[in-house]
Amino acid sequence: MATLVSDNLEEVERSITKEAPCHYVLKIQSFSLLAKNGIEKYESGEFQASGYKWKLILYPNGNRSRNVREHLSLYLVFADVGSLFRQGLEVHAFFRFFLLDQSKDEHLVVHGILIPSTSGCMYACIEAVELILFCHVMPIDAKEKNRRFHRLKHQWGFDHLIPIRTINDVSNGYLLDDTCVFGAEVFVTKETRPGRAECLSVVKDAISCKHVWRIENFSKLESECLESNAFFSGDQIWKIQLYPKGRRYGSGTHISLYLALEDSSTLTDGSKIFAEFTLRIQDQLQSRHIAGKVNHWFSESSQESGWAKFVSLAYFHHTGAGCLVKDVCVVEAEVTVHAVASTL
């Protein structure tokens, strides 16, 4: 016959069964010596249940951090806490604790339940837990309450599992020859992993950064692509790329000019940077600069932006254009980062 008791204003059901716990058994000999030897807390070894690793934490004289007195406290802990953090995993499960009556060879079973609220339309949360057994759902009592194990909460249990005086009473059969036996069952009902999420941060009062690049001995350059020194703007590192003989559909006819991220490794999958930028080739004679201005979302798959046909080779090399004076070309970039989107 099941009985209900309150555990910190939460309902706990206690019943008797002849069935032994199917997942874990913890036998403690010389139980009375735990307190005498200053062992206020005992953490069991790990055990497997429903595809996950668990362990028990026992406070033989009550969990003092929760102001528990004159009761034994027992908790179930998700053992691989790292996976909860790394994967954002949530595991839902319910559990039952067992205490062996060695005289009658039967077990006291303790688990949390759902009860109707005073309004009759709400349910109170009770001490218990929830988990998922892949496609196989274990039969459970409809009253039993699941619990969520996640990175902020990976331990559930009972502050007041049983009064210490009840354990010490030999007539109850829980402590014989100073030995007691606990057990646990854990059944997974569901697991969840977060979907993709991102955060867009718009920069208030974004600051523009200017970088000037002076290229000497231009006619003697043999590289297909020239790159400026790296420079910072909006906490990102940038560089200017210039193709003296053109690139893509500007090849052989135009100077090609681009702004590119210097270190794309800072971009995680799904993150991106919204930047407004201007590229210029200075007219060193009359200050009539050749300029292009554009906005672009820079990402892992789009690390550069610019113009394949920035200026024709004929105009660039014309002596009156001012783009190339004494074999020197001056290129300028102005970059303003307005927003950053990153994955969560």
VEXDREN-2710 file (C-alpha; in Angstrom, 1 decimal):
% VEXDREN-2710
k/r/px/py/pz
1/MET/0.0/0.0/0.0
2/ALA/1.5/3.3/-1.0
3/THR/1.7/6.2/1.4
4/LEU/2.3/9.9/0.7
5/VAL/4.6/12.2/2.7
6/SER/5.8/15.7/2.1
7/ASP/9.5/16.4/1.3
8/ASN/10.1/20.2/1.4
9/LEU/6.5/20.9/0.3
10/GLU/6.8/18.3/-2.5
11/GLU/4.9/15.0/-2.5
12/VAL/6.8/11.8/-2.2
13/GLU/5.2/8.4/-2.6
14/ARG/6.6/5.4/-0.6
15/SER/5.5/1.9/-1.4
16/ILE/6.7/-1.7/-0.8
17/THR/7.8/-4.2/-3.5
18/LYS/9.3/-7.6/-3.6
19/GLU/11.1/-6.6/-6.8
20/ALA/14.8/-5.8/-6.6
21/PRO/16.2/-2.6/-8.3
22/CYS/17.2/-3.3/-11.9
23/HIS/20.0/-0.7/-12.3
24/TYR/22.1/-0.3/-9.2
25/VAL/22.7/-1.6/-5.7
26/LEU/24.7/0.2/-3.0
27/LYS/25.6/-1.9/0.0
28/ILE/27.1/-0.1/3.0
29/GLN/28.7/-2.1/5.9
30/SER/29.5/-0.5/9.3
31/PHE/27.0/2.2/8.4
32/SER/27.2/3.8/11.9
33/LEU/30.9/4.4/11.4
34/LEU/30.3/6.9/8.5
35/ALA/29.4/9.7/10.9
36/LYS/31.9/8.7/13.5
37/ASN/34.7/8.9/10.9
38/GLY/33.5/12.2/9.6
39/ILE/32.1/10.9/6.3
40/GLU/29.3/13.3/5.8
41/LYS/28.9/12.5/2.1
42/TYR/29.4/9.4/0.0
43/GLU/29.6/9.4/-3.8
44/SER/29.0/6.0/-5.5
45/GLY/30.7/4.7/-8.5
46/GLU/29.2/5.2/-11.9
47/PHE/26.5/2.9/-13.3
48/GLN/24.8/2.6/-16.7
49/ALA/21.0/3.0/-17.1
50/SER/19.0/3.9/-20.2
51/GLY/22.1/4.6/-22.2
52/TYR/23.7/7.1/-19.8
53/LYS/26.1/7.1/-16.8
54/TRP/24.8/7.9/-13.4
55/LYS/25.9/7.9/-9.8
56/LEU/24.4/8.3/-6.3
57/ILE/25.3/10.8/-3.6
58/LEU/24.3/9.8/-0.1
59/TYR/24.3/12.0/3.0
60/PRO/23.9/9.5/5.9
61/ASN/23.1/12.3/8.4
62/GLY/21.3/14.6/6.0
63/ASN/22.5/17.3/3.5
64/ARG/23.6/20.1/5.8
65/SER/24.0/22.5/2.9
66/ARG/20.2/22.3/2.6
67/ASN/19.6/22.4/6.4
68/VAL/18.5/18.8/6.5
69/ARG/18.5/17.3/10.0
70/GLU/17.6/13.8/11.4
71/HIS/17.0/12.5/7.9
72/LEU/19.1/10.6/5.3
73/SER/19.4/12.5/2.0
74/LEU/19.9/10.7/-1.4
75/TYR/20.4/12.1/-4.9
76/LEU/20.8/10.9/-8.4
77/VAL/23.5/12.6/-10.5
78/PHE/24.1/12.7/-14.2
79/ALA/27.7/11.5/-14.3
80/ASP/28.9/12.9/-17.7
81/VAL/28.3/16.5/-17.0
82/GLY/30.7/17.5/-19.7
83/SER/28.4/16.3/-22.4
84/LEU/25.6/18.5/-21.0
85/PHE/27.8/21.5/-21.5
86/ARG/29.5/20.5/-24.8
87/GLN/26.3/19.4/-26.6
88/GLY/23.7/21.5/-24.8
89/LEU/22.1/18.2/-24.0
90/GLU/18.9/17.8/-21.9
91/VAL/18.0/14.4/-20.6
92/HIS/14.6/13.8/-19.1
93/ALA/14.1/10.9/-16.7
94/PHE/12.3/9.5/-13.7
95/PHE/13.9/7.5/-11.0
96/ARG/13.1/5.4/-8.0
97/PHE/15.2/4.8/-4.9
98/PHE/15.1/1.5/-3.0
99/LEU/15.9/0.6/0.6
100/LEU/16.0/-3.1/1.5
101/ASP/14.1/-4.5/4.4
102/GLN/16.5/-7.4/5.1
103/SER/14.1/-9.1/7.6
104/LYS/11.2/-9.4/5.1
105/ASP/13.3/-9.5/1.9
106/GLU/11.3/-6.6/0.4
107/HIS/12.1/-3.1/-0.6
108/LEU/10.8/0.3/0.4
109/VAL/10.5/2.3/-2.8
110/VAL/10.6/6.1/-2.8
111/HIS/9.8/8.2/-5.8
112/GLY/8.2/11.6/-6.6
113/ILE/4.7/12.1/-8.0
114/LEU/2.4/14.6/-9.5
115/ILE/-0.5/15.8/-7.4
116/PRO/-3.4/18.1/-8.3
117/SER/-3.0/21.7/-7.1
118/THR/-5.6/23.3/-4.9
119/SER/-7.3/24.8/-8.0
120/GLY/-7.6/21.3/-9.5
121/CYS/-6.2/22.4/-12.9
122/MET/-2.5/22.7/-12.1
123/TYR/0.1/20.1/-11.1
124/ALA/2.8/20.4/-8.5
125/CYS/6.3/19.2/-9.3
126/ILE/7.5/16.3/-7.3
127/GLU/10.9/14.7/-6.6
128/ALA/11.6/12.4/-9.5
129/VAL/13.4/12.4/-12.9
130/GLU/13.0/11.9/-16.6
131/LEU/15.1/10.3/-19.4
132/ILE/14.8/8.7/-22.9
133/LEU/15.5/5.1/-23.9
134/PHE/15.9/5.7/-27.6
135/CYS/12.7/4.4/-29.2
136/HIS/11.7/2.2/-26.3
137/VAL/9.6/3.9/-23.7
138/MET/9.6/2.2/-20.3
139/PRO/6.1/1.8/-18.6
140/ILE/5.7/4.3/-15.8
141/ASP/3.0/5.3/-13.4
142/ALA/1.1/8.3/-14.8
143/LYS/1.6/10.0/-11.4
144/GLU/5.4/9.8/-11.6
145/LYS/7.1/13.1/-12.4
146/ASN/10.0/13.5/-14.8
147/ARG/13.0/15.7/-14.2
148/ARG/15.3/17.5/-16.6
149/PHE/19.1/17.1/-16.4
150/HIS/20.9/19.9/-18.1
151/ARG/24.0/22.0/-17.7
152/LEU/22.5/24.1/-14.9
153/LYS/20.9/21.2/-13.1
154/HIS/22.5/17.7/-13.2
155/GLN/21.4/16.4/-9.8
156/TRP/18.0/15.5/-8.4
157/GLY/16.9/13.6/-5.4
158/PHE/15.3/13.6/-1.9
159/ASP/16.4/15.8/1.0
160/HIS/14.4/13.7/3.4
161/LEU/14.5/10.2/2.0
162/ILE/13.9/8.6/5.4
163/PRO/14.2/9.5/9.1
164/ILE/17.5/8.3/10.6
165/ARG/15.6/7.0/13.6
166/THR/13.5/4.8/11.2
167/ILE/16.7/3.3/9.7
168/ASN/18.2/2.7/13.2
169/ASP/15.1/0.9/14.4
170/VAL/16.1/-2.7/14.1
171/SER/12.5/-3.8/13.8
172/ASN/12.2/-2.1/10.4
173/GLY/14.9/-4.4/9.0
174/TYR/16.7/-1.6/7.1
175/LEU/19.9/-1.8/9.3
176/LEU/21.0/-5.3/10.3
177/ASP/24.5/-6.1/11.6
178/ASP/25.2/-2.4/10.9
179/THR/24.6/-3.0/7.1
180/CYS/22.1/-1.4/4.8
181/VAL/21.4/-1.8/1.1
182/PHE/20.1/0.9/-1.2
183/GLY/19.1/0.7/-4.9
184/ALA/18.2/2.8/-7.8
185/GLU/16.3/2.6/-11.1
186/VAL/16.5/5.3/-13.8
187/PHE/14.3/5.4/-16.9
188/VAL/14.8/7.8/-19.7
189/THR/11.7/9.2/-21.4
190/LYS/13.2/11.9/-23.6
191/GLU/16.4/13.7/-24.6
192/THR/16.6/17.0/-26.4
193/ARG/19.4/18.8/-28.1
194/PRO/19.1/22.5/-28.9
195/GLY/18.5/23.6/-32.5
196/ARG/20.7/26.1/-34.2
197/ALA/20.6/29.6/-32.7
198/GLU/22.4/32.9/-33.3
199/CYS/22.9/36.3/-31.8
200/LEU/23.0/39.5/-33.9
201/SER/24.9/42.3/-32.2
202/VAL/24.6/45.7/-33.8
203/VAL/27.4/48.1/-33.0
204/LYS/26.4/51.4/-31.5
205/ASP/28.5/54.4/-32.6
206/ALA/30.6/52.2/-34.9
207/ILE/34.1/53.7/-35.6
208/SER/35.6/53.8/-39.1
209/CYS/39.2/52.7/-39.5
210/LYS/41.4/54.0/-42.4
211/HIS/44.4/52.1/-43.7
212/VAL/46.8/53.5/-46.3
213/TRP/48.9/51.1/-48.4
214/ARG/51.9/52.4/-50.4
215/ILE/53.1/50.0/-53.2
216/GLU/56.5/50.8/-54.6
217/ASN/58.2/49.5/-57.7
218/PHE/54.8/48.6/-59.1
219/SER/56.0/47.8/-62.6
220/LYS/58.5/45.2/-61.3
221/LEU/56.0/43.2/-59.3
222/GLU/55.5/39.7/-60.5
223/SER/53.0/38.3/-58.0
224/GLU/49.5/37.6/-59.2
225/CYS/48.0/39.0/-56.0
226/LEU/49.5/41.6/-53.7
227/GLU/48.4/41.9/-50.0
228/SER/48.7/44.8/-47.7
229/ASN/49.8/44.6/-44.1
230/ALA/47.0/43.5/-41.7
231/PHE/45.0/46.2/-39.9
232/PHE/42.2/46.3/-37.3
233/SER/38.6/47.5/-37.6
234/GLY/35.7/46.4/-35.4
235/ASP/37.8/43.8/-33.5
236/GLN/38.5/42.1/-36.8
237/ILE/41.7/41.8/-38.8
238/TRP/41.6/42.9/-42.4
239/LYS/43.8/43.2/-45.5
240/ILE/43.6/44.7/-48.9
241/GLN/44.2/42.5/-52.0
242/LEU/45.2/43.9/-55.3
243/TYR/45.6/42.0/-58.6
244/PRO/47.9/44.0/-60.9
245/LYS/46.8/42.1/-64.0
246/GLY/43.2/41.5/-63.0
247/ARG/41.2/38.6/-61.7
248/ARG/38.2/36.6/-62.9
249/TYR/36.3/38.6/-65.5
250/GLY/38.7/41.5/-65.1
251/SER/41.7/39.4/-65.9
252/GLY/44.0/41.1/-68.5
253/THR/41.9/44.2/-68.7
254/HIS/41.5/45.7/-65.2
255/ILE/43.1/46.2/-61.8
256/SER/41.1/44.0/-59.4
257/LEU/40.8/45.3/-55.8
258/TYR/39.2/43.6/-52.7
259/LEU/38.9/43.8/-48.9
260/ALA/39.4/40.5/-47.2
261/LEU/39.4/39.0/-43.7
262/GLU/43.0/38.3/-42.6
263/ASP/42.1/35.4/-40.3
264/SER/39.0/33.5/-41.1
265/SER/39.6/31.0/-38.3
266/THR/37.9/33.4/-36.0
267/LEU/34.6/32.8/-37.8
268/THR/32.7/29.8/-36.5
269/ASP/30.2/28.1/-38.7
270/GLY/27.2/30.4/-39.1
271/SER/28.9/33.6/-37.8
272/LYS/29.2/36.7/-40.0
273/ILE/30.3/40.3/-40.0
274/PHE/28.4/43.2/-41.6
275/ALA/30.9/45.9/-42.8
276/GLU/30.7/49.0/-44.9
277/PHE/33.9/49.8/-46.7
278/THR/35.4/52.1/-49.3
279/LEU/38.5/51.2/-51.4
280/ARG/40.4/53.9/-53.2
281/ILE/43.4/54.1/-55.6
282/GLN/44.6/57.7/-55.1
283/ASP/45.1/60.2/-57.9
284/GLN/48.5/61.5/-56.7
285/LEU/48.4/64.4/-59.1
286/GLN/45.0/66.0/-58.7
287/SER/43.4/64.2/-55.8
288/ARG/40.6/62.8/-58.1
289/HIS/40.7/59.4/-56.4
290/ILE/39.1/56.3/-57.9
291/ALA/36.8/54.8/-55.3
292/GLY/34.2/52.2/-54.7
293/LYS/31.9/51.9/-51.7
294/VAL/29.8/48.9/-50.7
295/ASN/28.3/46.9/-47.8
296/HIS/29.0/43.2/-47.3
297/TRP/28.3/40.3/-45.0
298/PHE/31.7/38.6/-44.5
299/SER/31.5/35.0/-43.4
300/GLU/33.4/31.7/-43.6
301/SER/32.1/31.2/-47.1
302/SER/32.4/34.8/-48.2
303/GLN/35.7/36.1/-46.8
304/GLU/36.3/38.9/-49.3
305/SER/34.4/41.5/-51.3
306/GLY/35.4/44.0/-53.9
307/TRP/35.6/44.6/-57.6
308/ALA/37.1/42.5/-60.4
309/LYS/37.0/45.5/-62.7
310/PHE/38.0/48.3/-60.3
311/VAL/39.9/50.4/-62.9
312/SER/41.0/49.6/-66.4
313/LEU/44.7/48.8/-67.0
314/ALA/44.8/51.5/-69.7
315/TYR/43.6/54.2/-67.4
316/PHE/45.7/53.0/-64.5
317/HIS/48.9/53.2/-66.5
318/HIS/48.1/56.5/-68.2
319/THR/50.6/59.1/-67.1
320/GLY/48.0/61.8/-66.5
321/ALA/45.7/59.6/-64.4
322/GLY/47.9/59.9/-61.3
323/CYS/47.3/56.3/-60.3
324/LEU/51.0/55.4/-60.8
325/VAL/53.5/58.1/-60.1
326/LYS/57.2/57.3/-60.1
327/ASP/56.2/53.7/-60.1
328/VAL/54.3/54.1/-56.8
329/CYS/50.7/53.3/-56.3
330/VAL/48.8/54.4/-53.1
331/VAL/45.7/52.3/-52.1
332/GLU/43.4/53.3/-49.2
333/ALA/40.7/51.4/-47.3
334/GLU/38.1/52.7/-44.9
335/VAL/36.2/50.0/-43.0
336/THR/33.3/50.3/-40.5
337/VAL/31.9/47.2/-38.8
338/HIS/28.2/47.7/-38.1
339/ALA/27.1/44.3/-36.9
340/VAL/28.3/40.8/-35.9
341/ALA/26.2/37.7/-36.0
342/SER/27.4/34.6/-34.1
343/THR/26.1/31.2/-33.3
344/LEU/25.0/30.3/-29.8
END
